Amino acid sequence: KQWYQRRVAITAGMEEKKKLKSPPQVRSTEIDAMQKKLEEKRAERMKYRQTQQMTMNTLPVKRSVNLEAEKRAMEERRWKELERTRERVAQMSTKSVGYRDTLLT
């Protein structure tokens, strides 16, 4: 019985020490207001990050679409120029053949 009573006294003393060590949980309106302000700012930052991330994700898409359109336009110009060049060569060769025929006759 003595050891049990001693153990109960020791545990009671330990619990009292724990209570004394922990700071009192006093909530004032100022602390609540500050905490609310912190939470609002945190929410603002998260919202800003999300909007930034969304705009950053759309930029590469827009850029790739523009690059594709530019590439198609460049290829179209290249083919048109190639066709013009071939037409000129064909016209020049027919004129030279005609000129050569007139010289031979």
C-alpha positions in Angstrom: 0.0 0.0 0.0 2.8 2.4 0.8 4.4 2.1 -2.6 1.0 2.7 -4.3 0.4 5.8 -2.2 3.9 7.0 -3.0 3.3 6.4 -6.7 0.0 8.3 -6.7 1.7 11.2 -4.9 4.5 11.2 -7.5 2.2 11.1 -10.5 0.1 13.9 -8.9 3.2 16.0 -8.5 4.2 15.3 -12.1 0.8 16.4 -13.3 1.1 19.7 -11.3 4.5 20.3 -12.8 3.2 19.8 -16.3 0.4 22.2 -15.7 2.9 24.8 -14.4 5.2 24.3 -17.4 2.5 24.8 -20.1 1.7 28.4 -20.7 -1.8 29.5 -19.9 -4.2 29.4 -22.8 -5.4 33.0 -22.7 -7.2 34.2 -25.8 -7.6 37.8 -26.3 -9.4 39.6 -29.1 -6.1 41.0 -30.3 -4.6 37.6 -30.7 -7.8 36.4 -32.5 -7.7 39.4 -34.8 -4.0 38.9 -35.6 -4.6 35.2 -36.3 -7.5 36.0 -38.6 -5.4 38.6 -40.4 -2.6 36.0 -40.9 -5.1 33.5 -42.3 -6.5 36.0 -44.7 -3.1 36.9 -46.0 -2.2 33.2 -46.4 -5.4 32.7 -48.4 -4.5 35.7 -50.6 -1.1 34.3 -51.2 -2.5 30.9 -52.2 -5.0 32.5 -54.5 -2.3 34.6 -56.1 -0.1 31.6 -56.6 -3.0 29.7 -58.2 -3.7 32.5 -60.7 0.0 32.9 -61.5 0.3 29.2 -62.1 -2.8 29.2 -64.4 -1.4 32.1 -66.4 2.0 30.5 -66.6 0.4 27.3 -67.9 -1.5 29.1 -70.7 1.6 31.0 -71.9 3.4 27.9 -73.4 0.1 26.8 -75.0 -0.4 30.2 -76.7 3.3 30.3 -77.7 3.1 26.9 -79.3 0.0 27.8 -81.2 1.6 30.9 -82.5 4.8 29.0 -83.5 2.7 26.4 -85.3 0.8 29.1 -87.2 4.1 30.9 -88.1 5.6 27.6 -89.2 2.7 26.9 -91.5 2.8 30.4 -93.0 6.6 30.1 -93.6 6.2 26.7 -95.3 3.4 28.1 -97.5 5.6 31.1 -98.5 8.4 28.6 -99.3 6.2 26.5 -101.5 4.8 29.5 -103.4 8.4 30.8 -104.0 9.4 27.4 -105.3 6.5 27.3 -107.7 7.3 30.8 -109.0 10.9 29.8 -109.5 9.9 26.7 -111.4 7.5 28.7 -113.6 10.2 31.2 -114.4 12.6 28.5 -115.3 10.0 26.8 -117.5 9.2 30.1 -119.2 12.9 30.8 -119.8 13.5 27.4 -121.2 10.6 27.6 -123.6 11.7 31.0 -124.8 15.2 29.8 -125.3 14.0 26.7 -127.2 11.9 29.0 -129.4 14.8 31.3 -129.9 17.1 28.4 -130.7 14.5 27.1 -133.2 14.4 30.4 -135.0 18.2 30.4 -135.3 18.3 26.9 -136.7 15.8 27.5 -139.4 
